Amino acid sequence: RRPTALVREALERAARLEPRLHAFLGVEGEDALARAAALERALERGEALGPLAGVPLALKANFCLEGHESSCASRALAGWR
């Protein structure tokens, strides 16, 4: 399946289950969809991609991702980028 389809499915499932699970501090849906679209363009150009390219994932809040908040679920670090 296409990366954007996988990401949409993951986002829909997260949105459906999050009210009950409270598993995510935040979901970067627009960023994930943009990255998936870029992967699809790379695939169309015939570029070689790694075996996990396009697979949606979740990161713990203590990992830093450029341009995104990394609070470690701590109020003291709220808004830290």
C-alpha positions in Angstrom: 0.0 0.0 0.0 1.0 3.6 -0.5 2.7 5.5 2.3 -0.1 8.2 2.5 -2.7 5.4 2.8 -0.8 3.9 5.7 -0.4 7.2 7.4 -4.0 8.1 7.0 -5.0 4.8 8.5 -2.7 5.3 11.5 -4.0 8.8 12.1 -7.6 7.7 11.9 -6.9 4.9 14.4 -5.0 7.2 16.7 -7.9 9.7 16.6 -10.5 7.0 17.3 -8.6 5.3 20.2 -6.9 8.3 21.8 -9.9 9.5 23.9 -9.8 6.1 25.6 -6.1 5.3 25.7 -4.5 8.7 26.3 -1.4 7.4 24.7 -0.2 10.5 22.8 0.9 13.9 23.9 0.6 15.1 20.4 0.1 13.8 16.8 1.9 15.5 13.9 -0.6 14.5 11.3 0.2 17.1 8.7 3.9 16.5 8.9 3.4 12.8 8.7 1.2 13.2 5.5 3.8 15.5 3.9 6.6 13.1 4.6 4.5 10.2 3.2 3.8 12.2 0.0 7.5 12.9 -0.4 8.2 9.2 -0.1 5.6 8.4 -2.7 7.3 10.9 -5.1 10.6 9.2 -4.4 9.1 5.8 -5.2 7.6 7.1 -8.4 11.1 8.3 -9.4 12.4 4.8 -8.8 14.6 5.8 -5.8 15.8 3.1 -3.5 14.3 3.4 -0.1 14.9 1.5 3.1 12.6 -1.4 4.1 10.7 0.7 6.7 10.2 3.8 4.6 6.6 4.9 4.9 5.8 2.8 8.0 4.1 5.1 10.6 5.6 5.2 14.0 5.2 6.8 17.4 8.0 8.3 19.4 8.3 8.7 23.1 8.1 12.3 24.4 11.8 12.1 25.4 13.1 11.9 21.8 13.9 15.1 20.0 12.5 15.7 16.6 13.6 18.9 14.8 10.9 21.5 14.8 8.6 19.7 17.3 8.1 19.9 21.0 10.0 17.4 23.2 8.6 17.8 26.7 9.3 14.4 28.2 5.7 14.8 29.5 7.1 17.3 32.0 5.4 20.7 32.6 8.9 22.1 33.3 9.8 21.3 29.6 6.5 22.3 28.1 7.1 24.0 24.7 10.8 23.0 24.6 12.0 22.5 21.0 
